[in-house]
Amino acid sequence: MITPENIARHELIGLDASIVKSSNSQMIGLHGKIIDETKSMFAIQTTTGVKSIPKQNSIWQFNLNGTSALVDGNTIAKRSFERMGVKV
């Protein structure tokens, strides 16, 4: 089960996310559903279309069944299987 404490070790695709702090002021407030993930980017479905957003240099807020979790994008800037600790 995904909790705010262990969110960085779980799959993030499908979660609602928003940017609450960023080095790029135009990114702040952007929100939507994560539909894809690479090592350094999220693809987010927003009301205006799909946006590719860098993970780094931003603070992300993920909504988890009524609770929210803040995550520093620099800590999740890895491939999803590397972040989860899966051996390949």
C-alpha positions as CSV (number, residue, x, y, z in Angstrom):
1,M,0.0,0.0,0.0
2,I,1.3,3.4,-0.9
3,T,1.7,5.8,2.0
4,P,3.3,9.3,2.3
5,E,6.3,7.6,4.0
6,N,7.0,5.0,1.2
7,I,5.7,6.7,-1.9
8,A,9.2,7.1,-3.4
9,R,9.6,3.3,-3.6
10,H,6.3,2.7,-5.4
11,E,4.9,3.1,-9.0
12,L,3.8,6.6,-9.6
13,I,2.0,6.2,-12.9
14,G,-1.7,6.7,-12.3
15,L,-1.4,9.1,-9.4
16,D,-2.7,12.6,-9.4
17,A,0.3,15.0,-9.0
18,S,0.9,18.8,-8.8
19,I,4.0,20.9,-8.6
20,V,4.0,23.1,-5.5
21,K,7.5,24.5,-5.8
22,S,9.9,24.7,-8.7
23,S,13.0,26.6,-10.0
24,N,10.8,27.3,-13.0
25,S,8.0,29.6,-11.8
26,Q,5.8,28.6,-14.8
27,M,5.6,25.0,-13.6
28,I,4.2,25.9,-10.1
29,G,0.5,24.9,-9.9
30,L,0.6,22.5,-12.9
31,H,-1.4,19.4,-12.0
32,G,-2.8,16.3,-13.6
33,K,-2.5,12.5,-13.7
34,I,0.9,10.9,-14.4
35,I,0.6,8.7,-17.5
36,D,4.3,7.9,-18.1
37,E,7.7,8.1,-16.5
38,T,11.3,8.1,-17.6
39,K,14.5,8.6,-15.6
40,S,14.2,12.3,-15.5
41,M,10.6,13.2,-16.7
42,F,7.0,12.7,-16.0
43,A,4.3,12.8,-18.7
44,I,1.2,14.3,-17.1
45,Q,-2.3,14.4,-18.6
46,T,-3.5,17.9,-17.8
47,T,-6.7,19.7,-18.9
48,T,-4.9,21.2,-21.8
49,G,-3.1,18.1,-23.0
50,V,-0.1,15.9,-22.2
51,K,2.9,17.8,-20.7
52,S,6.4,16.4,-20.2
53,I,7.8,17.8,-16.9
54,P,11.3,17.3,-15.5
55,K,11.3,15.6,-12.0
56,Q,14.3,17.5,-10.8
57,N,14.3,21.0,-9.2
58,S,10.7,20.7,-8.2
59,I,8.6,19.7,-5.1
60,W,5.8,17.4,-6.1
61,Q,2.6,16.8,-4.3
62,F,0.9,13.4,-4.8
63,N,-2.7,12.7,-3.8
64,L,-3.2,9.3,-2.1
65,N,-6.8,8.5,-1.3
66,G,-7.5,11.7,0.6
67,T,-4.0,12.3,1.9
68,S,-1.2,14.0,0.2
69,A,2.6,13.5,0.1
70,L,5.3,16.0,-0.7
71,V,8.3,14.6,-2.5
72,D,11.5,16.3,-3.6
73,G,11.9,15.6,-7.4
74,N,15.6,15.2,-7.0
75,T,15.1,12.1,-4.8
76,I,12.8,10.4,-7.4
77,A,14.9,11.3,-10.5
78,K,15.7,7.7,-11.3
79,R,14.1,5.0,-13.5
80,S,11.1,3.5,-11.7
81,F,12.7,0.1,-11.3
82,E,15.8,1.6,-9.8
83,R,13.7,3.7,-7.4
84,M,11.8,0.6,-6.3
85,G,14.9,-1.5,-5.7
86,V,13.9,-4.2,-8.2
87,K,16.8,-6.4,-9.5
88,V,17.0,-6.9,-13.2
